[in-house]
Amino acid sequence: MVSTSVASLRNVAEQVVLDRRHLHVHPELGFQERQTSRFIADRLRALGIETRTGIAETGVVGIIRGGRPGKTVLLRADIDALPIEEENDVPYRSTVPGVMHACGHDGHTAILLGTAQVLSERRANLRGNVVLAFQPCEEKPPGGAQAMIAQGVMDDPKVDAVFGLHLSQELPVGTVAARPGPIMAAADMFRLEIAGKGGHAARPHECVDAGLVAAQVMVALHALVAREVNPLDPAVITIGMIQAGTAPNIIPDRALLRGTTRTFDTELRERLARRIEEVATSVAAAMRATCVCTYEWGYPSVVNEAVSTAFVADIARSVVGEARLVERDQSMGGEDFAYFLQRAPGCFFNVGTRNEDRGLVWGHHHPRFDIDEAALPVGVEMFTRIVESYLRG
C-alpha cells in the first residue's frame, strides 16, 4: 500500500475493526441480511462506488471501474451469521438472541469494505475493474453464490479472475496459507426416514423397532468409508442427527437420521450417494422396516487454480514474509466459493486469526469463537495487492 499515506492506512485499519464489531453486534442469518446489506451499500455509495443491491435477495455488488482499460477481478466476502447463542463477554457481543457471527464472516465483510476504501482512492491508476461481491447465505446450501452468478455478477463486467479469503482460527494470527488444487470438500447432506411398527416396550416381538433399525443403519453407513473407500481418498460420512421415540416404554414406529457426506473426488461423491441409499434401504428391509432416502447435493469441492495460487503466495510473501506463508492440510469443510472458481480461475486463501496468549483459540461455529483483529488489516493488504498486481498483468 505504498501509494497511500501512513495516516490513511491507519484510518483504514481502525475502520475495519469498527466495521467488524458493528457487524458482530448485529448478525443476521442467510437471506435475512437486510440490515447488513444496507450497511454495506451505504458504505460503498459513500465511497462513490457503483452499487447494486438485491442480488440473490440480500447480496450487494460494488463495481470500481479503473481509470484505464484492462481485465476485471472479483473479490468476494460472505455476510451471513449462524444460529448460535454467543457466550463471549465482550463489548461487541451479539445483540440478536440465538444468532452469532461464529465463523468470521463479519471479518470477511469488514476486510472487503476496507479494501473498497483503499481501491476507491486509487481507481484512477487501476488498469481494469474490480467487482466487490458481498454474498448472502454461505452457511446453508444451496447458498447465495449460485444465485449471484445466475444474476450476472460475473458477466457485467466480464470477470477474468476471482479471489476470496477465509479467516482461520487454525492458523496463528499474521500468517497466510494458499494451497493449489482441491482445498475444501464437496459437502452433501442426506435424510433417512425409517418406518417400522410401534408398540409396547414389554412386547418387542410384536413390533418392528424403528429406533433399533436406525442404529443398525448408522453403523452400516459408517462402515462405508472404512471398508469401501480407498484409505488414500479423503471421505467422511457423519450422522449428526437422530430422532426416534416419545417415551421409554414405547417402541417407536418411526426414526429419522440426517447426515452429511464430504468428498473431493467426483466419482467417489456420486458412488457414496448411491451406496448410502442402497445400504440404508437394504438394512431396513432386512429388519422388516422401510427406509426412504433423500439425498441433497450441496457445494462442490473448492479447487484453486495453480497459477493463481502461486500468484497469491507471492503476494503473501510480500505482505507477511516467507516465514509466515504457511502450508495447511485440505479441509473437509464446504464452501460455495467453489461456484465462482468453476467460472473463472482464482484462489481461495486463508488468513490466520488464532492467538493463544489472548485465549482466542475457540474454533469456527463454537459459541465462544472470536478472532485476533490484527488479522483484518492483513486481509485488506492481501486483497489490495492482489488486485493491483493482477490488473498490472
LINURFEN-V504301 format. One record per residue. SS is DSSP state (hx for helix, st for strand, lp for the rest). PHI is phi in degrees with one decimal (none if undefined). D_LAST is the distance of its C-alpha to the last C-alpha in whole Angstrom. Layout:
# LINURFEN-V504301
ss = {SS,SS}
phi = {PHI,PHI}
d_last = {D_LAST,D_LAST}
This chain:
# LINURFEN-V504301
ss = {lp,lp,lp,lp,lp,hx,hx,hx,hx,hx,hx,hx,hx,hx,hx,hx,hx,hx,hx,hx,hx,hx,hx,hx,hx,lp,lp,lp,lp,lp,lp,lp,lp,hx,hx,hx,hx,hx,hx,hx,hx,hx,hx,hx,hx,hx,lp,lp,lp,st,st,st,st,st,st,lp,lp,lp,st,st,st,st,st,st,st,lp,lp,st,st,st,st,st,st,st,st,st,st,st,lp,lp,lp,st,lp,lp,lp,lp,lp,lp,lp,lp,lp,lp,lp,lp,lp,lp,lp,lp,lp,st,lp,lp,lp,lp,hx,hx,hx,hx,hx,hx,hx,hx,hx,hx,hx,hx,hx,hx,hx,hx,hx,lp,hx,hx,hx,lp,st,st,st,st,st,st,st,st,st,lp,lp,lp,lp,lp,lp,lp,lp,lp,hx,hx,hx,hx,hx,hx,lp,lp,lp,lp,st,lp,lp,st,lp,lp,st,st,st,st,st,st,st,st,st,st,st,st,lp,lp,lp,st,st,lp,lp,lp,st,st,st,st,lp,st,st,st,st,st,st,st,st,st,st,lp,st,lp,st,st,lp,lp,lp,hx,hx,hx,lp,st,lp,hx,hx,hx,hx,hx,hx,hx,hx,hx,hx,hx,hx,hx,hx,hx,hx,hx,hx,hx,lp,lp,lp,lp,lp,lp,st,st,st,st,st,st,st,st,st,st,lp,lp,lp,lp,lp,st,st,lp,lp,st,st,st,st,st,st,st,st,st,st,lp,lp,hx,hx,hx,hx,hx,hx,hx,hx,hx,hx,hx,hx,hx,hx,hx,hx,hx,hx,hx,hx,hx,lp,lp,lp,st,st,st,st,st,st,st,st,st,st,lp,lp,st,st,st,lp,hx,hx,hx,hx,hx,hx,hx,hx,hx,hx,hx,hx,hx,hx,hx,lp,hx,hx,hx,st,st,lp,lp,lp,lp,st,lp,lp,lp,lp,lp,lp,hx,hx,hx,hx,hx,hx,lp,lp,st,st,st,st,st,st,st,st,st,st,hx,hx,hx,lp,st,lp,lp,lp,lp,lp,lp,lp,lp,lp,lp,lp,lp,lp,hx,hx,hx,hx,hx,hx,hx,hx,hx,hx,hx,hx,hx,hx,hx,hx,hx,hx,hx,lp}
phi = {none,-75.9,-90.2,-117.8,-65.3,-59.7,-62.4,-64.4,-63.3,-64.1,-63.6,-62.8,-60.6,-66.3,-67.5,-61.6,-64.6,-61.6,-64.7,-60.6,-68.9,-59.5,-65.4,-66.4,-69.0,-122.3,-76.8,-140.3,-75.3,-56.3,64.2,-118.3,-82.0,-72.3,-66.6,-61.2,-63.0,-62.6,-60.3,-63.5,-62.0,-61.5,-66.6,-65.2,-64.0,-63.6,-88.2,74.6,-96.4,-56.0,-127.4,-122.3,-118.1,71.8,-80.8,54.1,74.5,-120.8,-79.9,-131.4,-125.8,-112.1,-125.9,-103.6,-96.4,-68.7,-72.5,-128.9,-69.4,171.5,-79.6,-125.0,-117.5,-107.8,-113.7,-124.7,-133.4,-89.2,-121.4,-90.4,-109.5,-121.8,-80.0,-132.4,-84.3,-70.0,-112.8,-77.4,-103.4,-133.5,-62.2,-103.0,-59.3,-56.6,-100.4,-104.4,-57.4,74.7,-133.0,-154.2,-81.6,-107.3,-132.5,97.6,-66.9,-62.0,-66.9,-60.4,-64.6,-63.9,-62.1,-69.3,-66.0,-63.7,-63.0,-58.9,-63.3,-65.1,-69.0,-65.1,-72.2,-112.5,-60.5,-61.5,-96.8,-78.2,-98.4,133.7,-127.0,-126.7,-102.1,-102.9,-103.5,-97.9,-96.5,-81.0,50.6,-77.6,-72.7,-135.0,-57.0,-78.7,74.3,-101.7,-64.0,-59.8,-66.3,-63.8,-64.3,-61.8,-91.6,93.4,-64.2,-103.8,-111.4,-138.5,-77.0,-67.8,-85.9,-99.5,-154.1,-128.5,-140.8,-145.5,-134.7,-133.9,-63.4,-128.9,-78.6,-82.7,-112.2,-62.0,-58.7,91.5,-109.0,-133.7,-128.7,-139.7,-123.1,-78.4,81.0,-66.0,-119.2,-134.7,-83.4,-66.8,-124.2,-113.0,-131.6,-143.3,-131.7,-119.9,-106.7,-104.2,-120.9,-126.7,-138.3,-80.8,169.6,-76.5,-62.3,-80.5,-129.6,-64.4,-68.6,-93.9,-120.3,-121.3,-73.7,-63.7,-66.3,-66.8,-60.2,-59.9,-62.4,-68.2,-61.8,-61.3,-62.4,-64.9,-68.5,-67.7,-76.0,-58.8,-67.9,-68.1,-124.5,-124.1,-114.0,-54.3,-58.0,-86.7,-102.1,-61.6,-159.9,-138.7,-122.0,-129.0,-93.1,-102.3,-145.7,-131.5,-133.1,-166.6,85.5,-129.2,-157.1,-70.6,-109.8,-124.5,-79.6,-72.5,-93.5,-139.1,-145.1,-127.3,-118.1,-130.0,-149.9,-136.4,-121.7,-126.4,-147.0,-108.0,-83.2,-64.4,-63.9,-65.8,-57.9,-69.3,-66.9,-66.0,-59.6,-67.1,-70.9,-59.9,-66.3,-60.8,-67.2,-62.4,-70.6,-70.4,-62.4,-62.2,-64.4,-63.8,-104.9,72.0,-117.1,-121.4,-141.0,-109.2,-105.8,-116.6,-102.6,-111.5,-70.4,-104.3,-72.4,-73.7,-67.0,-83.4,-121.2,-81.4,-74.2,-62.3,-65.7,-63.4,-69.6,-62.8,-62.9,-63.4,-61.5,-64.0,-62.1,-61.4,-60.4,-77.6,-90.6,-114.2,95.8,-56.4,-67.1,-102.7,-89.5,-112.2,-93.2,-142.6,-72.2,-61.6,-112.4,-85.0,-71.0,-109.8,-157.3,-84.5,-60.5,-52.8,-67.3,-64.4,-70.9,-74.7,-97.8,-153.9,-66.0,173.3,-150.5,-111.3,-122.5,-116.7,-121.8,-70.9,-131.2,-77.1,-140.9,-65.9,-61.4,-100.3,75.2,-91.5,-126.9,-72.1,-78.3,-59.1,72.1,-100.1,-65.4,-109.2,-59.7,-158.0,-118.8,-81.0,-70.5,-63.9,-72.7,-64.2,-63.0,-62.1,-62.2,-62.1,-66.9,-60.7,-59.4,-62.7,-69.8,-59.5,-62.1,-64.5,-69.2,-63.8,-69.4,-73.5,81.9}
d_last = {18,18,18,21,25,26,29,26,25,28,29,26,27,31,30,28,31,34,32,32,36,36,35,37,40,39,38,38,38,36,36,38,36,37,37,34,32,34,33,29,30,32,29,26,28,29,26,26,23,24,26,27,30,32,30,31,34,33,29,27,24,22,20,18,16,14,15,13,12,9,9,11,11,15,17,20,24,27,30,33,36,39,42,43,46,44,46,45,47,44,44,41,43,42,45,45,47,46,42,40,36,37,33,31,30,31,29,26,27,27,24,22,24,23,19,20,22,20,17,19,20,17,16,17,13,11,9,10,13,14,17,19,22,25,27,31,33,31,34,36,35,35,32,30,27,28,30,27,25,28,28,25,22,20,21,21,18,17,15,12,12,15,15,19,21,25,27,29,33,33,30,31,30,27,26,23,23,20,22,20,23,25,26,28,31,32,35,38,41,45,48,51,54,58,61,64,68,69,72,74,73,76,76,73,74,75,71,68,66,62,61,62,60,57,58,58,55,53,54,53,50,49,50,48,45,47,49,47,43,42,42,38,37,36,38,40,43,45,47,47,50,53,56,59,63,65,67,69,72,70,68,65,65,61,58,54,51,48,45,41,40,37,35,32,33,33,37,38,37,39,42,43,43,45,47,48,49,52,53,53,55,57,58,59,61,63,64,66,63,60,56,54,50,47,44,41,38,35,31,30,28,25,23,19,17,17,13,12,15,14,11,14,16,14,14,17,18,17,19,22,22,23,26,25,23,25,26,28,30,29,31,34,33,31,28,27,24,24,24,21,20,22,20,16,15,14,16,20,20,23,24,28,31,34,36,39,41,41,42,38,39,40,38,36,38,41,43,42,39,37,34,33,31,30,27,26,24,22,21,20,18,17,16,14,12,11,10,9,7,5,5,4,0}
